[in-house]
């Protein structure tokens, strides 16, 4: 039983790492389903079989909605992150300029929105 729980916990950590490091919504959603399955396996190992089943079904229903929404908004299934394509000509990263512009030019709207 200890080995099975070790496999569930290892799968949980590896699945979380796969979700965090994957920019594609298709594979990130698959990783979240795997993480949900591993987490429910950990719950079953601790004696919560009904709780695990209910949590898994509710979580998969929510994930279906999130996956459909993110897949509809995704431009391509294999995105290429190109924020630093001119990194050798700049002192800052490409994504920091948008944050600075939001606080400088749109600072008033940001304060009103907050």
MODELLER restraints for C-alpha pairs under 7 A, 6 or more apart:
rsr = mdl.restraints
at = mdl.atoms
rsr.add(forms.Gaussian(group=physical.xy_distance, feature=features.Distance(at['CA:5:A'], at['CA:42:A']), mean=6.30, stdev=0.5))
rsr.add(forms.Gaussian(group=physical.xy_distance, feature=features.Distance(at['CA:5:A'], at['CA:45:A']), mean=6.67, stdev=0.5))
rsr.add(forms.Gaussian(group=physical.xy_distance, feature=features.Distance(at['CA:8:A'], at['CA:38:A']), mean=5.15, stdev=0.5))
rsr.add(forms.Gaussian(group=physical.xy_distance, feature=features.Distance(at['CA:8:A'], at['CA:41:A']), mean=6.26, stdev=0.5))
rsr.add(forms.Gaussian(group=physical.xy_distance, feature=features.Distance(at['CA:8:A'], at['CA:42:A']), mean=6.10, stdev=0.5))
rsr.add(forms.Gaussian(group=physical.xy_distance, feature=features.Distance(at['CA:9:A'], at['CA:38:A']), mean=6.99, stdev=0.5))
rsr.add(forms.Gaussian(group=physical.xy_distance, feature=features.Distance(at['CA:11:A'], at['CA:38:A']), mean=6.19, stdev=0.5))
rsr.add(forms.Gaussian(group=physical.xy_distance, feature=features.Distance(at['CA:12:A'], at['CA:35:A']), mean=5.15, stdev=0.5))
rsr.add(forms.Gaussian(group=physical.xy_distance, feature=features.Distance(at['CA:12:A'], at['CA:38:A']), mean=5.38, stdev=0.5))
rsr.add(forms.Gaussian(group=physical.xy_distance, feature=features.Distance(at['CA:12:A'], at['CA:39:A']), mean=6.37, stdev=0.5))
rsr.add(forms.Gaussian(group=physical.xy_distance, feature=features.Distance(at['CA:15:A'], at['CA:31:A']), mean=5.47, stdev=0.5))
rsr.add(forms.Gaussian(group=physical.xy_distance, feature=features.Distance(at['CA:15:A'], at['CA:34:A']), mean=6.34, stdev=0.5))
rsr.add(forms.Gaussian(group=physical.xy_distance, feature=features.Distance(at['CA:15:A'], at['CA:35:A']), mean=5.28, stdev=0.5))
rsr.add(forms.Gaussian(group=physical.xy_distance, feature=features.Distance(at['CA:16:A'], at['CA:35:A']), mean=6.53, stdev=0.5))
rsr.add(forms.Gaussian(group=physical.xy_distance, feature=features.Distance(at['CA:18:A'], at['CA:31:A']), mean=6.20, stdev=0.5))
rsr.add(forms.Gaussian(group=physical.xy_distance, feature=features.Distance(at['CA:19:A'], at['CA:28:A']), mean=4.80, stdev=0.5))
rsr.add(forms.Gaussian(group=physical.xy_distance, feature=features.Distance(at['CA:19:A'], at['CA:31:A']), mean=5.48, stdev=0.5))
rsr.add(forms.Gaussian(group=physical.xy_distance, feature=features.Distance(at['CA:19:A'], at['CA:32:A']), mean=6.55, stdev=0.5))
rsr.add(forms.Gaussian(group=physical.xy_distance, feature=features.Distance(at['CA:22:A'], at['CA:28:A']), mean=5.96, stdev=0.5))
rsr.add(forms.Gaussian(group=physical.xy_distance, feature=features.Distance(at['CA:23:A'], at['CA:79:A']), mean=6.86, stdev=0.5))
rsr.add(forms.Gaussian(group=physical.xy_distance, feature=features.Distance(at['CA:24:A'], at['CA:77:A']), mean=5.98, stdev=0.5))
rsr.add(forms.Gaussian(group=physical.xy_distance, feature=features.Distance(at['CA:24:A'], at['CA:78:A']), mean=5.85, stdev=0.5))
rsr.add(forms.Gaussian(group=physical.xy_distance, feature=features.Distance(at['CA:24:A'], at['CA:79:A']), mean=6.22, stdev=0.5))
rsr.add(forms.Gaussian(group=physical.xy_distance, feature=features.Distance(at['CA:25:A'], at['CA:70:A']), mean=6.27, stdev=0.5))
rsr.add(forms.Gaussian(group=physical.xy_distance, feature=features.Distance(at['CA:25:A'], at['CA:71:A']), mean=6.36, stdev=0.5))
rsr.add(forms.Gaussian(group=physical.xy_distance, feature=features.Distance(at['CA:26:A'], at['CA:71:A']), mean=6.80, stdev=0.5))
rsr.add(forms.Gaussian(group=physical.xy_distance, feature=features.Distance(at['CA:26:A'], at['CA:77:A']), mean=6.68, stdev=0.5))
rsr.add(forms.Gaussian(group=physical.xy_distance, feature=features.Distance(at['CA:29:A'], at['CA:67:A']), mean=6.11, stdev=0.5))
rsr.add(forms.Gaussian(group=physical.xy_distance, feature=features.Distance(at['CA:36:A'], at['CA:56:A']), mean=6.54, stdev=0.5))
rsr.add(forms.Gaussian(group=physical.xy_distance, feature=features.Distance(at['CA:40:A'], at['CA:52:A']), mean=4.93, stdev=0.5))
rsr.add(forms.Gaussian(group=physical.xy_distance, feature=features.Distance(at['CA:40:A'], at['CA:56:A']), mean=6.59, stdev=0.5))
rsr.add(forms.Gaussian(group=physical.xy_distance, feature=features.Distance(at['CA:43:A'], at['CA:49:A']), mean=6.87, stdev=0.5))
rsr.add(forms.Gaussian(group=physical.xy_distance, feature=features.Distance(at['CA:43:A'], at['CA:52:A']), mean=5.84, stdev=0.5))
rsr.add(forms.Gaussian(group=physical.xy_distance, feature=features.Distance(at['CA:44:A'], at['CA:52:A']), mean=6.27, stdev=0.5))
rsr.add(forms.Gaussian(group=physical.xy_distance, feature=features.Distance(at['CA:83:A'], at['CA:94:A']), mean=5.09, stdev=0.5))
rsr.add(forms.Gaussian(group=physical.xy_distance, feature=features.Distance(at['CA:83:A'], at['CA:95:A']), mean=6.08, stdev=0.5))
rsr.add(forms.Gaussian(group=physical.xy_distance, feature=features.Distance(at['CA:84:A'], at['CA:93:A']), mean=6.21, stdev=0.5))
rsr.add(forms.Gaussian(group=physical.xy_distance, feature=features.Distance(at['CA:84:A'], at['CA:94:A']), mean=5.50, stdev=0.5))
rsr.add(forms.Gaussian(group=physical.xy_distance, feature=features.Distance(at['CA:87:A'], at['CA:93:A']), mean=6.61, stdev=0.5))
